[in-house]
Amino acid sequence: MLSGDVMRAVASEPRLRILAWLKEPEAHFPPQVDGDLVADGVCSLHIASRLGMTQPSATGHLKILERAGLIRGRRIKQWVFYQRDEEGIAALKRAIEEEL
């Protein structure tokens, strides 16, 4: 069964772009001073910049994805770094296959 949080998360083009970018972060984001792009995730500032929106707007999208279990955030110093939650994404794929 697909939850409302998950459906809301994937019903947005910016959120789908975030998921795609985080699949291959080194191809879509510049190197970071703090945190490794792959091991630690991508800083929310880089994601906001790539989306072309303010950090509060980008953070709203990231929180929706996080609540849906599709990404996870990790605080390093004063920043939050995000990476895909592959188990959550796999569960979403299975749920879609079961529903359709």
N, C-alpha and C positions, 0 to 999 in steps of 0.2 A: 504494500500500500504506500503510495506516495503522499508524504505529509505536505501540509500547506507551506511550511517553511522551505522545503526543498523545491516545490513548484514555484514559489515566489522567487527563489534564488536563481533558477535557470530561466526565468521569464524576462530576463533583462539582457540586452545586448552588451552593455558595459561589463556585467558580471560574467557573461560567457567569454568575453575577451580576456578578462582577468584570469579565468581558469585556463584558457589556451596559452596565455603568456607564461603562467606559472609552470606549465608543463615543460617548457624549455627556457628557463629564466636567463641563461647565459646568452641566448640568441636575441632576447628582447630587452634586456636591461644592462646598464653600464656596471662595471665593477663598483663595489661598495667599500667604504672605509671600514665600517664595522660589519661583521657578519658575511659569511660566504653565501653567494647567491643560491647554490644548490643545497648545502648542508644546513644553513640557517634560514633561508628564505629571502624574500625581497622586501626591502624597506617600504613602508607605506608611502613615504614621500616619492619614491621612484614610481610607484604604481599610480599615484595621483598625477604626477607629471606626464606619464605615458597616456593616461586617460584624458589629459587636457582639462582637468577640473581641480577645484580646491581640495585641500586635504580633508576637511570635514565631509565633503560630498563623497570622496573616494572611501573614507572610513565607513560611511554608511553602507556602501556596497560591500565592503570587506566584512563588516559585522553580519550582514545578511547571509553571506556565503559561509561564514564561520558558524552561525547558529544552525545552518542547514547541514553542517558536518562535512562540507566540501573543501574547506581550507582550515588551517590552524595557524594561530598567531603565536609569536614568541617574542617576549620583550628582551632586548639587548640594550643596555644603558637606558636612554630616554625614548628609544624608537621601538616600534613593533614591526617585526619581520614576518611575512606570510609565505606559506608554501601549501601546495595541494595536499589534501588528505586522500591518498589513493584508495584507502579502504572505504571511505565514505562515497567516493566517486564510483567505485565498483558496485557498492550497494545500490546506488542510484541507477546504474545501468541494468542491474538485475531486476529492480523494481519496475523499470520501464518495460523491459522484455516481458515480465509477468502480466503487466497491465494491458499491453497491446497484443 
